[in-house]
Amino acid sequence: MPAFTPSLPDFRSDLLRAQFGAQVDFLDQVSHHAFDTARQLSELNVRMTRQMVDDGVRLGRALLACNDPLQLSSVALRETQPTAEHLRSWQSSLMSVLASSGATLAHDVNDGGWQAARRTTGATPGEDVGAAHDPT
């Protein structure tokens, strides 16, 4: 029985090389955006964690300083207000980071640079393996 040898595409052709290069460039852009977004989210979460620890310490000190047990609930409510504001600020910042990341990624996808590599090779529609996914 003959051995199965898969036929791999010939990457020496200009068409495949241009398409492969365009795909690699696109994936490079996507990975850079993903790591940049992860970095921004990490910084945001570290800042929020520090604020929450500081708010917790401040709440604990206020509760320990309270002499009247009937006033504990009012002291706790008064001291949790900054925590709620910090949570709102964190949520707003989180949505801002995610929206800007999505907008940047959408801009890079729609700029057409990675699609232009297919057009410059002079490929016919039968040769262009990505033509079905080209929105233009």
Steps between C-alpha positions, in 0.01 A plus 500: 500500500648840406584738780284808534694816435295815546551766240599824666454832325801640324595809701745607234225643286447874534126464553526270798792692644306829484189345654699329771688822577175696520349245737810503719493882511132495594557245777795707621275806529231301680748355748650844571153638570412204720815539711456877522141453617610237753765742631244780537255268676772379736595856593135589552441197721814563708390860557152382599638238737715761673200731537285220639766407757535866603123535525481182709768625736324836531167325571661279763658798674173691496312204646762450771488869588120491540407499869125462463387156376178653366704722270696213337257467209500873422881510519524197272261655246686832508837330446382276216397796284857555368523129422187522287645801319823310436300206360310734266825658388657157440200387296514816291873455442449134415238583237728770360792259465285233337331746263829656390651155450204391287510822299873468435464138395207585272702782343790268430273233356323747273804696383542250219879476524494127548248465218707711265770235488258267326404761243857596411598148405273503197329181610193379322194427715564128470850539638399730784423272791370784717273664243185365664589685821587832338223747592600746227 
